[in-house]
Amino acid sequence: MVFTNTGSVLLMEGSVETRVALPCSRCAVYFEEPVWADLSDQFALEAKAAGPHGRASHVEVEEDVNPSAGRLFEGHLFDLTEFLRQNILLSLPSSPLHDASCRGLCAACGKDLNEGPCGCPAVPAAPALSGLAVLLGSDNEG
């Protein structure tokens, strides 16, 4: 991370690379997903009077005070934990797959179809999707 104090703004730039354990969105098997993200943010600096009559002042970083979000600054300390957590969450895939060919779980019995067919009768396509089933060859394996 590189921090630059311009006098009115604190600039921050860097990157993070890690691995995160995620459940597959089709079969719920946990796997490790590599995550890499560029980080860039800026925080406004504001000079505040420390005492009465405008005596000595100190600089504070203005940050969005949202009760659901953690605080990044505590006095003169910057806690990167919350900042990294937020950016890593934004970098995660919305529908993670442990394998692009994952077949998922049977809708009827819940068996992992990656281990083989389950023996459940094929689920007929919804009437609104029957045309699509014909185009796909209707190879529905239950």
N, C-alpha and C positions, 0 to 999 in steps of 0.2 A: 504494500500500500504506500502511496505517495500522498502526503498532505502538503498543501500550499496555502499559506495565509496571505491573502491579498490586501488585508486591512479591513475590508468590508465583507469578505466572503471567505469561508474555509472550503477549499476545493479538495476533493478526495478522489483518487483514481487508483485502480489496481485490478486484480483478478483473483478468483478462487477456483480451486480444483479439488474435488473430493469424490467420494462414493457414498451413495445413499441406498439403504435397504427399502425396497418398495414391493407391494403386492401386485402381481400381474392382474390387469383389469379384466382378463377373461377367465383365468383359472384360480386366482388368489394365491398362487405360489409366490413366496418371497424370493427376491433376487437382488443383486447389487447393480445399481445403475450409476455409471460415471456421470458426474455433473461438472460443468465448467461454465463460468460466467465472468464477463467483464463487469467491473464495478466502477461506477462513476456517480458522484453526488456532490452537492454543494449546500452549505449551511450558512445563512446570513449571520454576521457578527454584529452585535449591538453594544455600544459603550454605555454603561450604567454608572450613575454616581454611587459611590460607596458610602458616602456620609452626607450629612446635611450641608446645604449651601454649595453643592457641587464640588466638594473637595475631591480627593483622589478617586479615580474611577477604575472600574474593571470591565473586561470584555466578556460578554456572555454569548453563547450560541443559541440562536432562536431555532427551536424545533417544534414540529407539530405535536401538540399535547393531546394525544388520543388515548383514552383510558385503556382501550383494547390492545394498543401497540406498546411495546416496551420502550423505556426511555433509553436513548443512546448516550446522553451526556449526564453526568452526575458531577456537578462542580466543574473542575478542570479535567476530569477524566472522561475519555471516550471509550465506551464499552462496545467493541466490535461484534460481540456475540449476537445481539439482536439484529444488527445491520446485516451480518452474514446470513443469519437464519432467514430473514425476509428475502434476500436476493437468491438464496439457494432454493427456497420454495417457489419463487417465480421462474426458476430455470428448469424445474421438474416437468417431465412430459405429462400431459393431461390424461392420457390413457396408456400407462406403461405396460409393455409386453415383455415377458422374459424371453420370448422367441416370436418372430414374425409369423410363424406357421402354427401358433398355439390354437388349439381347437376349442378350448374353454371347457365349461362344465355342461352336463346334460341338464336341460331345463326341467325335466320331469323328476329325475332321481338324484341329481347332483354329482354323478360320477365324473371323474376327470377323463375327458375324451382323448387326452394325449396318451393315456395308458391303453386305449382300445375302446371299441364300441361297448355300450352298456346293455343292449338288448331291449331297451324301451321301444315301443312302436314309434314310427316316424311321426312327428308332429305335423299335421297338415298346415300349409301356409294360410295365413289370413286371407279372406276373399279379396281384400283390396290389393294384396301382394301376389295374387295367383299368376298374373302375367309375368312378374319378375321371376317367380319360381320356374316357370317354363323357360325363360331366357337363361337362367343359371343351370338348367338341366335337372332341377329339383333333386339333387343328390343329398337330401337331408338325412344325415345319419343320426339316430337318437342315442 
